[in-house]
Amino acid sequence: MSGGPLLRLAGIRLSHGGHPVLDHVDLTVEAGRIITVVGPNGAGKSSLLKVALGLLRPDAGRVERMAAVIGYVPQRLDIGRLLPLSVRRFLAMAVAERLDSGTLETVLDTVGAGHVLGRQVADLSGGELQRVLLARALLRRPDLLVLDEPVGGVDVAGQAELYDLITAQAREHGVGVLMVSHDLHVVMAATDHVVCLNRHVCCAGHPEAVSRHPEYLAMFGPRVAASLAIYTHAHDHGHGADGSVLPLEGGEDSHVHGPGCRHG
Ligand SMILES: Nc1ncnc2c1ncn2[C@@H]1O[C@H](COP(=O)(O)OP(=O)(O)OP(=O)(O)O)[C@@H](O)[C@H]1O
């Protein structure tokens, strides 16, 4: 199922402490579609999600949120680890209406964490906390899910289950999903649209096209390239550790630019 746009970002620029983090980033999420942002550490992925949610104000660009209810799973939970807070209370705080224990247990069951309802958030393991965060997002019955590495710390079997659950939200309930993930195999198998981000959008499109794109192959290094390489292609720039665009010596203008490339 897919429908109209739930979120549209256009020309987003963002700096942290004078350092550019996002440069001319465009992105659209539609109902029933899974958009995944991939890229190296420090590429600006979490910052982009926070701009999308209105938690960070961009220096330039337009953010249009058409979604009525957004469920967010942050990369890290900074509160809760410090406060005395039960899982029951933490989940109940996510919605305005009063929820009974049965409802809370049911949603925890769907993320494989039915046993933690009576625990303190501070006592949860990393994987349990991640499951509770996803349950909390789902409790809101969102039409848009924004997920920042939603299965980080979850065991391998659990990862597959949670990705299936996320996919079902899109396919069966028409939820739009904007996700950051480092699990490239999952991304390639279960995503409608991949955005390769390294401060700017290096390439974007259907997973199969992106997995062959020279920028994607360059971004994820020779190992990934070797496992995915179907063809190779010269391109005219590399990236510094900070994501900056660096010219390659003797590079010719034979690079195929992605839709988000705004350089050279
Ligand atoms: N509040 C902040 N103040 C200053 N710099 C920040 C802040 N938040 C993020 N940064 C910097 O902005 C850059 C992008 O950070 P961001 O968390 O968006 O990257 P990411 O792609 O999500 O990385 P990772 O894959 O490691 O989670 C990094 O260099 C980071 O150090």
PDBQT file of the ligand as one rigid body, heavy atoms in Angstrom, charges set to zero:
ROOT
HETATM    1  N1  LIG A 301      24.952  18.548  19.120  1.00  0.00    +0.000 N 
HETATM    2  C1  LIG A 301      26.049  18.490  18.361  1.00  0.00    +0.000 A 
HETATM    3  N2  LIG A 301      27.022  19.416  18.487  1.00  0.00    +0.000 NA
HETATM    4  C2  LIG A 301      28.123  19.394  17.696  1.00  0.00    +0.000 A 
HETATM    5  N3  LIG A 301      28.345  18.457  16.760  1.00  0.00    +0.000 NA
HETATM    6  C3  LIG A 301      27.415  17.506  16.598  1.00  0.00    +0.000 A 
HETATM    7  C4  LIG A 301      26.222  17.466  17.388  1.00  0.00    +0.000 A 
HETATM    8  N4  LIG A 301      25.473  16.431  16.985  1.00  0.00    +0.000 NA
HETATM    9  C5  LIG A 301      26.168  15.827  15.985  1.00  0.00    +0.000 A 
HETATM   10  N5  LIG A 301      27.331  16.466  15.760  1.00  0.00    +0.000 N 
HETATM   11  C6  LIG A 301      28.332  16.128  14.730  1.00  0.00    +0.000 C 
HETATM   12  O1  LIG A 301      27.661  16.139  13.463  1.00  0.00    +0.000 OA
HETATM   13  C7  LIG A 301      28.138  15.098  12.646  1.00  0.00    +0.000 C 
HETATM   14  C8  LIG A 301      26.960  14.236  12.215  1.00  0.00    +0.000 C 
HETATM   15  O2  LIG A 301      26.453  13.555  13.356  1.00  0.00    +0.000 OA
HETATM   16  P1  LIG A 301      25.269  12.507  13.228  1.00  0.00    +0.000 P 
HETATM   17  O3  LIG A 301      24.991  11.969  14.598  1.00  0.00    +0.000 OA
HETATM   18  O4  LIG A 301      24.149  13.146  12.500  1.00  0.00    +0.000 OA
HETATM   19  O5  LIG A 301      25.933  11.380  12.306  1.00  0.00    +0.000 OA
HETATM   20  P2  LIG A 301      25.433   9.893  11.948  1.00  0.00    +0.000 P 
HETATM   21  O6  LIG A 301      25.535   9.761  10.473  1.00  0.00    +0.000 OA
HETATM   22  O7  LIG A 301      24.110   9.636  12.563  1.00  0.00    +0.000 OA
HETATM   23  O8  LIG A 301      26.565   9.010  12.651  1.00  0.00    +0.000 OA
HETATM   24  P3  LIG A 301      26.546   7.517  13.300  1.00  0.00    +0.000 P 
HETATM   25  O9  LIG A 301      26.467   6.547  12.148  1.00  0.00    +0.000 OA
HETATM   26  O10 LIG A 301      27.871   7.440  13.970  1.00  0.00    +0.000 OA
HETATM   27  O11 LIG A 301      25.387   7.436  14.226  1.00  0.00    +0.000 OA
HETATM   28  C9  LIG A 301      29.176  14.342  13.462  1.00  0.00    +0.000 C 
HETATM   29  O12 LIG A 301      30.456  14.798  13.072  1.00  0.00    +0.000 OA
HETATM   30  C10 LIG A 301      28.868  14.727  14.886  1.00  0.00    +0.000 C 
HETATM   31  O13 LIG A 301      30.038  14.707  15.680  1.00  0.00    +0.000 OA
ENDROOT
TORSDOF 0
